[in-house]
């Protein structure tokens, strides 16, 4: 489903449910972990995943409507995600942030435990959709410190790697935020396997990444501009 204008509340709830299921099926979050949100078209509230539920079992009506600035629940009987403050701070950081996803992809988390990051593109999709990834230190989940750090990073970044915790991706649409999440985890897998192979085949060696010039040339391709524009559509 694609929209040229902002979707209605009913449509947005359906998309939140669909992307929640996609995150779960892709094993980018397990158990009751992970959360996501989307801004309603009037801009003052967001729909947020309820706390304690598996992403794979959510229905459209389960999402809770919350005021962005006060975090007050204005619609819904369930408690909002413990990361509601983190989600809201990212929405408030920039006017073009209409969707936020926080997940726990295992390869991304593994990178943070050994001091690696995702700022060395190894393949084209990384260069196009991730660009610069913010690296945040560990903060307790749901804490004010994490909300403040995420909000500050969201001013200049669309993707964040949280040490020993997970990732946050932003988007003009849920589609764009979800694409970034998938590509972050794919990039993390490629990074892990590349370091393993480099160590096996070239003792003391390092993976060969795309150069800054190669990455920029990929971003300038007309086909990539078209793909980026599609991702921004609901």
Backbone as CSV, one residue per row, in Angstrom:
resi,resn,N_x,N_y,N_z,CA_x,CA_y,CA_z,C_x,C_y,C_z
1,UNK,0.845,-1.191,0.000,0.000,0.000,0.000,0.882,1.243,0.000
2,UNK,0.541,2.198,-0.844,1.351,3.416,-0.955,0.438,4.633,-0.984
3,UNK,0.847,5.701,-0.282,0.057,6.920,-0.199,0.920,8.097,-0.625
4,UNK,0.351,8.986,-1.416,1.055,10.210,-1.776,0.884,11.282,-0.713
5,UNK,-0.156,11.141,0.119,-0.380,12.050,1.236,-0.368,11.235,2.521
6,UNK,-0.401,11.922,3.656,-0.357,11.234,4.941,-1.553,10.301,5.084
7,UNK,-1.345,9.093,5.576,-2.445,8.146,5.728,-3.385,8.552,6.858
8,UNK,-4.601,8.020,6.816,-5.564,8.241,7.893,-5.132,7.456,9.134
9,UNK,-5.783,7.708,10.249,-5.451,6.967,11.468,-5.676,5.469,11.271
10,UNK,-6.756,5.101,10.634,-7.036,3.679,10.402,-5.947,3.041,9.545
11,UNK,-5.539,3.726,8.492,-4.493,3.204,7.615,-3.155,3.118,8.342
12,UNK,-2.871,4.130,9.178,-1.609,4.158,9.898,-1.544,3.016,10.920
13,UNK,-2.642,2.761,11.590,-2.685,1.646,12.543,-2.416,0.312,11.838
14,UNK,-3.005,0.142,10.659,-2.780,-1.091,9.896,-1.314,-1.222,9.499
15,UNK,-0.695,-0.126,9.076,0.718,-0.170,8.701,1.609,-0.464,9.902
16,UNK,1.301,0.125,11.044,2.075,-0.156,12.254,2.005,-1.636,12.606
17,UNK,0.833,-2.208,12.503,0.677,-3.639,12.763,1.470,-4.467,11.759
18,UNK,1.372,-4.116,10.488,2.077,-4.870,9.442,3.595,-4.799,9.633
19,UNK,4.124,-3.612,9.908,5.568,-3.496,10.081,6.036,-4.140,11.381
20,UNK,5.195,-4.125,12.407,5.523,-4.846,13.647,5.716,-6.323,13.354
21,UNK,4.791,-6.896,12.583,4.892,-8.306,12.228,6.142,-8.566,11.382
22,UNK,6.468,-7.642,10.475,7.657,-7.804,9.634,8.925,-7.817,10.487
23,UNK,9.009,-6.932,11.468,10.166,-6.883,12.366,10.301,-8.196,13.123
24,UNK,9.173,-8.722,13.588,9.190,-9.975,14.342,9.610,-11.143,13.457
25,UNK,9.030,-11.246,12.271,9.344,-12.353,11.359,10.818,-12.327,10.963
26,UNK,11.374,-11.134,10.789,12.789,-10.992,10.430,13.719,-11.185,11.626
27,UNK,13.144,-11.455,12.800,13.912,-11.663,14.037,14.799,-10.469,14.381
28,UNK,14.259,-9.285,14.142,14.966,-8.061,14.514,14.598,-7.592,15.912
29,UNK,13.653,-8.281,16.531,13.288,-8.089,17.940,12.562,-9.352,18.372
30,UNK,12.744,-9.753,19.622,12.134,-10.973,20.129,11.457,-10.724,21.464
31,UNK,10.632,-11.683,21.898,9.914,-11.515,23.152,9.099,-10.234,23.120
32,UNK,9.039,-9.513,24.234,8.299,-8.247,24.244,9.152,-7.056,23.811
33,UNK,10.364,-7.317,23.301,11.298,-6.244,22.967,10.968,-5.540,21.672
34,UNK,11.541,-4.350,21.530,11.359,-3.546,20.325,10.097,-2.717,20.378
35,UNK,10.114,-1.613,19.663,8.946,-0.742,19.639,8.993,0.112,18.372
36,UNK,7.894,0.776,18.080,7.834,1.670,16.923,6.709,2.663,17.117
37,UNK,6.770,3.738,16.343,5.754,4.786,16.457,5.605,5.480,15.111
38,UNK,4.472,6.136,14.947,4.235,6.927,13.736,3.401,8.142,14.112
39,UNK,3.696,9.253,13.445,3.028,10.517,13.752,1.704,10.604,13.004
40,UNK,0.649,10.975,13.724,-0.634,11.222,13.075,-0.564,12.522,12.289
41,UNK,-1.416,12.667,11.285,-1.216,13.740,10.311,-1.399,15.148,10.862
42,UNK,-2.023,15.287,12.040,-2.114,16.639,12.616,-0.830,17.027,13.338
43,UNK,0.039,16.042,13.574,1.381,16.329,14.065,1.555,16.429,15.556
44,UNK,0.482,16.465,16.344,0.624,16.655,17.785,0.698,15.381,18.586
45,UNK,0.346,14.246,17.966,0.358,12.974,18.681,1.002,11.891,17.820
46,UNK,1.410,10.816,18.484,1.956,9.649,17.800,1.211,8.406,18.257
47,UNK,1.181,7.406,17.388,0.694,6.080,17.754,1.901,5.240,18.139
48,UNK,1.823,4.584,19.302,2.967,3.894,19.890,2.593,2.446,20.214
49,UNK,3.543,1.549,20.043,3.357,0.152,20.451,3.057,0.083,21.953
50,UNK,2.142,-0.779,22.376,1.894,-0.950,23.801,3.018,-1.742,24.472
51,UNK,3.213,-1.507,25.738,4.266,-2.173,26.502,3.937,-3.641,26.736
52,UNK,4.976,-4.471,26.724,4.841,-5.852,27.135,4.346,-6.828,26.099
53,UNK,4.084,-6.361,24.878,3.553,-7.231,23.830,4.626,-7.580,22.816
54,UNK,4.532,-8.790,22.297,5.388,-9.218,21.201,4.963,-8.504,19.929
55,UNK,5.922,-8.047,19.150,5.593,-7.330,17.918,4.783,-8.186,16.943
56,UNK,4.952,-9.501,17.024,4.258,-10.382,16.107,2.793,-10.590,16.408
57,UNK,2.325,-10.155,17.580,0.932,-10.401,17.955,0.075,-9.139,17.973
58,UNK,0.643,-8.009,17.558,-0.090,-6.751,17.665,-1.148,-6.594,16.585
59,UNK,-2.280,-6.038,16.997,-3.368,-5.705,16.081,-3.456,-4.189,15.948
60,UNK,-4.044,-3.682,14.868,-4.108,-2.229,14.664,-4.676,-1.463,15.851
61,UNK,-5.691,-2.027,16.490,-6.339,-1.313,17.597,-5.515,-1.293,18.875
62,UNK,-4.412,-2.050,18.934,-3.592,-2.105,20.148,-2.722,-0.864,20.343
63,UNK,-2.425,-0.147,19.281,-1.489,0.977,19.389,-2.117,2.137,20.161
64,UNK,-1.300,2.767,20.983,-1.747,3.796,21.913,-1.419,5.180,21.353
65,UNK,-2.385,6.089,21.402,-2.130,7.452,20.953,-1.617,8.284,22.123
66,UNK,-0.485,8.954,21.899,0.215,9.678,22.958,0.560,11.081,22.474
67,UNK,0.382,12.076,23.351,0.806,13.435,23.021,2.329,13.495,22.955
68,UNK,2.841,14.120,21.909,4.285,14.172,21.705,5.029,14.901,22.825
69,UNK,4.517,16.029,23.224,5.269,16.870,24.157,5.073,16.486,25.622
70,UNK,3.924,15.914,25.954,3.645,15.590,27.363,3.700,14.105,27.658
71,UNK,3.648,13.264,26.631,3.580,11.803,26.732,2.286,11.325,27.372
72,UNK,1.292,12.201,27.403,-0.005,11.831,27.971,-0.773,10.952,26.983
73,UNK,-1.349,9.859,27.492,-2.158,8.975,26.659,-3.498,9.643,26.384
74,UNK,-3.832,9.776,25.115,-5.101,10.410,24.744,-6.084,9.403,24.144
75,UNK,-5.610,8.230,23.766,-6.504,7.197,23.257,-5.854,5.835,23.435
76,UNK,-6.619,4.909,23.997,-6.103,3.562,24.194,-6.178,3.138,25.640
77,UNK,-6.315,1.846,25.865,-6.441,1.322,27.227,-5.159,0.653,27.701
78,UNK,-4.220,0.422,26.803,-2.970,-0.233,27.157,-1.896,0.790,27.503
79,UNK,-0.904,0.348,28.256,0.210,1.208,28.636,1.171,1.341,27.461
80,UNK,1.629,2.558,27.126,2.563,2.703,26.003,3.928,2.103,26.318
81,UNK,4.680,1.822,25.292,6.035,1.287,25.402,6.880,2.063,26.405
82,UNK,7.747,1.340,27.100,8.633,2.001,28.058,9.581,2.977,27.358
83,UNK,9.764,2.819,26.054,10.633,3.711,25.298,9.861,4.859,24.647
84,UNK,8.667,5.152,25.147,7.864,6.209,24.528,8.593,7.550,24.543
85,UNK,9.357,7.816,25.592,10.123,9.062,25.657,11.204,9.128,24.599
86,UNK,11.827,7.993,24.313,12.845,7.924,23.262,12.213,8.184,21.901
87,UNK,11.088,7.524,21.649,10.388,7.711,20.382,9.977,9.172,20.199
88,UNK,9.379,9.743,21.237,8.900,11.123,21.150,10.045,12.100,20.922
89,UNK,11.172,11.877,21.594,12.302,12.801,21.436,12.831,12.783,20.004
90,UNK,12.766,11.631,19.351,13.207,11.552,17.955,12.226,12.267,17.030
91,UNK,10.921,12.108,17.277,9.920,12.810,16.478,10.069,14.323,16.623
92,UNK,10.355,14.772,17.826,10.438,16.205,18.088,11.724,16.832,17.556
93,UNK,12.728,16.002,17.266,14.022,16.533,16.854,13.976,17.194,15.483
94,UNK,13.134,16.650,14.585,13.058,17.160,13.217,11.640,17.026,12.696
95,UNK,11.225,17.984,11.894,9.869,17.966,11.373,9.600,16.876,10.361
96,UNK,10.664,16.335,9.743,10.467,15.321,8.717,10.447,13.895,9.272
97,UNK,10.556,13.734,10.576,10.538,12.405,11.187,9.091,12.020,11.484
98,UNK,8.538,11.163,10.653,7.160,10.707,10.817,7.061,9.303,11.387
99,UNK,8.183,8.583,11.416,8.180,7.220,11.934,9.511,6.928,12.615
100,UNK,9.434,6.167,13.712,10.631,5.781,14.462,10.507,4.298,14.816
101,UNK,11.586,3.564,14.614,11.630,2.149,15.002,12.817,1.932,15.932
102,UNK,12.563,1.234,17.026,13.639,0.793,17.917,13.575,-0.728,17.979
103,UNK,14.678,-1.392,17.635,14.699,-2.849,17.608,16.002,-3.370,18.206
104,UNK,16.089,-4.700,18.303,17.248,-5.346,18.922,17.889,-6.349,17.965
105,UNK,18.327,-5.920,16.784,18.919,-6.859,15.831,20.233,-7.434,16.369
106,UNK,20.378,-8.760,16.381,21.509,-9.377,17.081,22.887,-9.043,16.516
107,UNK,23.032,-8.968,15.199,24.353,-8.662,14.660,24.754,-7.223,14.969
108,UNK,23.790,-6.310,14.946,24.090,-4.922,15.312,24.555,-4.836,16.760
109,UNK,23.846,-5.536,17.643,24.235,-5.516,19.056,25.620,-6.133,19.229
110,UNK,25.879,-7.228,18.516,27.185,-7.882,18.622,28.317,-6.929,18.260
111,UNK,28.119,-6.123,17.216,29.161,-5.171,16.828,29.523,-4.246,17.979
112,UNK,28.494,-3.770,18.695,28.758,-2.792,19.761,29.545,-3.394,20.905
113,UNK,29.462,-4.719,21.107,30.152,-5.342,22.235,31.654,-5.439,22.012
114,UNK,32.097,-5.277,20.768,33.535,-5.364,20.475,34.073,-4.061,19.901
115,UNK,33.287,-2.995,20.024,33.764,-1.677,19.622,33.726,-1.389,18.139
116,UNK,32.995,-2.216,17.348,32.853,-1.930,15.923,31.620,-1.065,15.685
117,UNK,31.552,-0.416,14.515,30.405,0.423,14.200,29.989,0.205,12.749
118,UNK,29.058,1.008,12.280,28.542,0.858,10.921,28.850,2.086,10.062
119,UNK,29.990,2.677,10.293,30.349,3.871,9.521,31.396,3.597,8.452
120,UNK,31.530,2.330,8.067,32.400,1.955,6.962,31.563,1.150,5.974
121,UNK,30.994,1.783,4.951,30.103,1.065,4.034,30.830,-0.020,3.249
122,UNK,30.237,-1.208,3.252,30.822,-2.337,2.547,30.038,-2.725,1.301
123,UNK,28.847,-2.128,1.132,28.063,-2.416,-0.081,27.118,-1.250,-0.362
124,UNK,26.554,-1.161,-1.570,25.838,0.053,-1.999,24.644,0.459,-1.145
125,UNK,23.760,-0.476,-0.756,22.588,-0.078,0.014,22.966,0.627,1.310
126,UNK,24.054,0.187,1.912,24.546,0.845,3.127,24.862,2.312,2.833
127,UNK,25.610,2.539,1.760,26.016,3.908,1.415,24.806,4.796,1.147
128,UNK,23.762,4.234,0.545,22.604,5.028,0.130,21.650,5.301,1.281
129,UNK,21.310,4.287,2.058,20.239,4.426,3.039,20.702,4.714,4.469
130,UNK,21.964,4.410,4.773,22.423,4.635,6.146,23.272,5.891,6.264
131,UNK,24.183,6.091,5.326,25.144,7.188,5.411,25.826,7.159,6.790
132,UNK,25.761,8.229,7.574,26.458,8.281,8.855,25.560,7.742,9.970
133,UNK,26.069,6.767,10.723,25.316,6.154,11.817,25.855,6.675,13.141
134,UNK,24.968,7.191,13.986,25.383,7.681,15.309,25.661,6.499,16.231
135,UNK,26.685,6.620,17.047,27.035,5.580,18.028,26.794,6.114,19.431
136,UNK,25.795,5.557,20.106,25.448,6.022,21.445,26.005,5.061,22.492
137,UNK,26.501,5.580,23.620,26.941,4.704,24.711,25.737,4.024,25.362
138,UNK,26.003,3.120,26.273,24.897,2.429,26.935,24.191,3.360,27.913
139,UNK,22.877,3.406,27.786,22.000,4.050,28.763,20.912,3.049,29.128
140,UNK,20.409,3.063,30.358,19.352,2.120,30.722,18.136,2.281,29.808
141,UNK,17.532,1.179,29.390,16.332,1.268,28.542,15.239,2.095,29.212
142,UNK,14.596,2.928,28.426,13.502,3.745,28.941,13.915,4.933,29.776
143,UNK,15.217,5.180,29.886,15.694,6.253,30.762,15.618,7.615,30.093
144,UNK,15.592,8.661,30.916,15.633,10.022,30.395,16.946,10.285,29.665
145,UNK,18.031,9.661,30.163,19.330,9.850,29.527,19.315,9.333,28.091
146,UNK,18.679,8.168,27.889,18.599,7.619,26.536,17.722,8.492,25.650
147,UNK,16.610,8.961,26.198,15.719,9.831,25.418,16.440,11.106,24.994
148,UNK,17.189,11.706,25.907,17.919,12.935,25.581,19.002,12.681,24.542
149,UNK,19.751,11.581,24.702,20.828,11.274,23.764,20.276,10.960,22.381
150,UNK,19.178,10.207,22.324,18.570,9.857,21.036,18.012,11.099,20.349
151,UNK,17.377,11.973,21.123,16.835,13.196,20.547,17.910,14.087,19.975
152,UNK,19.030,14.165,20.666,20.143,14.984,20.175,20.732,14.371,18.905
153,UNK,20.925,13.055,18.901,21.476,12.396,17.713,20.529,12.507,16.525
154,UNK,19.219,12.489,16.791,18.225,12.538,15.715,18.241,13.852,14.956
155,UNK,18.831,14.875,15.524,18.913,16.156,14.816,19.743,16.037,13.535
156,UNK,20.717,15.136,13.540,21.642,15.059,12.406,21.812,13.651,11.847
157,UNK,21.125,12.667,12.422,21.285,11.279,11.980,19.929,10.604,11.810
158,UNK,19.868,9.681,10.869,18.667,8.870,10.664,18.786,7.485,11.291
159,UNK,19.993,7.102,11.667,20.240,5.769,12.220,21.153,5.883,13.435
160,UNK,20.862,5.075,14.453,21.668,5.078,15.673,21.944,3.648,16.103
161,UNK,23.169,3.418,16.541,23.589,2.138,17.089,23.767,2.333,18.591
162,UNK,23.005,1.596,19.398,23.016,1.757,20.848,23.851,0.646,21.475
163,UNK,24.879,0.997,22.195,25.793,0.006,22.757,25.059,-0.990,23.657
164,UNK,25.296,-2.271,23.405,24.707,-3.369,24.192,23.192,-3.262,24.327
165,UNK,22.537,-2.719,23.300,21.094,-2.511,23.415,20.370,-2.750,22.095
166,UNK,20.705,-2.021,21.045,19.969,-2.186,19.798,20.184,-1.035,18.848
167,UNK,19.146,-0.697,18.103,19.246,0.367,17.106,17.986,1.226,17.134
168,UNK,18.107,2.424,16.576,16.969,3.305,16.329,17.094,3.780,14.887
169,UNK,16.000,3.705,14.149,15.985,4.246,12.791,14.817,5.207,12.640
170,UNK,15.035,6.252,11.862,14.024,7.273,11.615,13.636,7.248,10.153
171,UNK,12.428,7.760,9.862,12.023,7.841,8.475,10.929,8.857,8.244
172,UNK,10.835,9.312,7.007,9.696,10.134,6.610,8.432,9.291,6.543
173,UNK,8.617,7.975,6.480,7.519,7.012,6.474,7.972,5.783,7.236
174,UNK,7.019,4.922,7.581,7.377,3.657,8.214,8.222,2.809,7.275
175,UNK,7.930,2.875,5.999,8.702,2.121,5.018,10.179,2.508,5.079
176,UNK,10.450,3.815,5.094,11.843,4.268,5.106,12.547,3.851,6.396
177,UNK,11.875,3.994,7.533,12.476,3.590,8.802,12.737,2.090,8.819
178,UNK,11.804,1.301,8.247,11.976,-0.150,8.226,13.107,-0.556,7.287
179,UNK,13.194,0.058,6.118,14.298,-0.246,5.213,15.630,-0.001,5.912
180,UNK,15.730,1.109,6.620,16.987,1.418,7.308,17.313,0.380,8.372
181,UNK,16.287,-0.094,9.073,16.502,-1.137,10.079,17.044,-2.407,9.425
182,UNK,16.393,-2.866,8.361,16.855,-4.076,7.676,18.287,-3.923,7.164
183,UNK,18.583,-2.767,6.593,19.912,-2.562,6.013,20.971,-2.443,7.103
184,UNK,20.628,-1.877,8.250,21.581,-1.845,9.366,21.973,-3.261,9.770
185,UNK,20.982,-4.144,9.909,21.304,-5.512,10.325,22.056,-6.262,9.228
186,UNK,21.674,-6.062,7.967,22.408,-6.696,6.876,23.849,-6.203,6.836
187,UNK,24.038,-4.914,7.055,25.391,-4.354,7.077,26.196,-4.915,8.240
188,UNK,25.536,-5.094,9.376,26.227,-5.674,10.533,26.652,-7.110,10.251
189,UNK,25.789,-7.896,9.600,26.150,-9.276,9.236,27.364,-9.282,8.313
190,UNK,27.314,-8.428,7.288,28.418,-8.369,6.331,29.707,-7.953,7.036
191,UNK,29.602,-7.020,7.977,30.778,-6.576,8.729,31.362,-7.717,9.539
192,UNK,30.507,-8.443,10.261,30.983,-9.572,11.076,31.663,-10.621,10.208
193,UNK,31.003,-11.042,9.126,31.574,-12.083,8.274,32.841,-11.601,7.575
194,UNK,32.884,-10.326,7.218,34.074,-9.787,6.552,35.283,-9.808,7.477
195,UNK,35.061,-9.448,8.739,36.175,-9.476,9.687,36.641,-10.899,9.940
196,UNK,35.701,-11.845,9.998,36.083,-13.249,10.186,36.911,-13.736,9.009
197,UNK,36.439,-13.479,7.788,37.153,-13.925,6.591,38.508,-13.233,6.456
198,UNK,38.541,-11.929,6.761,39.813,-11.208,6.684,40.832,-11.820,7.632
199,UNK,40.375,-12.204,8.823,41.278,-12.815,9.788,41.750,-14.196,9.372
200,UNK,40.865,-14.940,8.699,41.229,-16.287,8.265,42.144,-16.267,7.049
201,UNK,41.851,-15.377,6.110,42.585,-15.368,4.850,43.794,-14.453,4.860
202,UNK,43.729,-13.414,5.671,44.816,-12.445,5.721,45.099,-12.109,7.177
203,UNK,45.873,-12.921,7.859,46.136,-12.657,9.274,46.514,-11.195,9.519
204,UNK,45.779,-10.577,10.423,46.011,-9.163,10.695,45.370,-8.239,9.692
205,UNK,44.657,-8.831,8.717,44.048,-8.024,7.667,42.727,-7.405,8.087
206,UNK,42.222,-6.520,7.242,40.967,-5.834,7.483,40.095,-5.964,6.236
207,UNK,38.773,-5.909,6.419,37.887,-5.932,5.242,38.117,-4.694,4.378
208,UNK,37.902,-4.834,3.075,38.018,-3.709,2.159,36.646,-3.055,1.998
209,UNK,36.553,-1.795,2.358,35.281,-1.072,2.294,35.207,-0.238,1.019
210,UNK,34.018,0.296,0.752,33.879,1.272,-0.318,34.615,2.548,0.085
211,UNK,35.270,3.176,-0.861,35.915,4.449,-0.563,34.857,5.540,-0.458
212,UNK,35.238,6.669,0.109,34.315,7.804,0.204,33.849,8.229,-1.184
213,UNK,34.750,8.197,-2.140,34.404,8.585,-3.509,33.432,7.584,-4.135
214,UNK,33.655,6.296,-3.917,32.751,5.275,-4.445,31.360,5.397,-3.816
215,UNK,31.318,5.609,-2.503,30.030,5.738,-1.815,29.260,6.950,-2.330
216,UNK,29.946,8.064,-2.522,29.280,9.269,-3.005,28.796,9.087,-4.436
217,UNK,29.557,8.395,-5.255,29.149,8.146,-6.636,27.888,7.286,-6.681
218,UNK,27.789,6.343,-5.784,26.586,5.497,-5.708,25.375,6.344,-5.314
219,UNK,25.554,7.217,-4.340,24.436,8.063,-3.888,23.939,8.985,-4.999
220,UNK,24.819,9.368,-5.918,24.442,10.294,-6.984,23.729,9.609,-8.152
221,UNK,23.693,8.292,-8.153,23.047,7.582,-9.251,21.560,7.917,-9.301
222,UNK,21.048,8.141,-10.508,19.637,8.478,-10.667,18.735,7.361,-10.151
223,UNK,19.135,6.121,-10.365,18.341,4.988,-9.888,18.240,4.984,-8.374
224,UNK,19.324,5.369,-7.697,19.301,5.397,-6.230,18.439,6.553,-5.728
225,UNK,18.469,7.682,-6.409,17.598,8.797,-6.022,16.134,8.390,-6.130
226,UNK,15.812,7.636,-7.171,14.439,7.152,-7.351,14.053,6.198,-6.216
227,UNK,14.940,5.277,-5.870,14.636,4.332,-4.793,14.461,5.047,-3.458
228,UNK,15.294,6.049,-3.204,15.164,6.820,-1.952,13.817,7.546,-1.918
229,UNK,13.398,8.089,-3.049,12.126,8.826,-3.094,10.950,7.893,-2.829
230,UNK,11.006,6.679,-3.354,9.933,5.705,-3.113,9.854,5.332,-1.629
231,UNK,11.004,5.202,-1.000,11.031,4.814,0.414,10.367,5.852,1.309
232,UNK,10.361,7.104,0.879,9.780,8.164,1.690,8.250,8.183,1.614
233,UNK,7.671,7.492,0.632,6.228,7.443,0.500,5.612,6.450,1.479
234,UNK,4.480,6.824,2.017,3.762,5.900,2.891,3.281,4.681,2.109
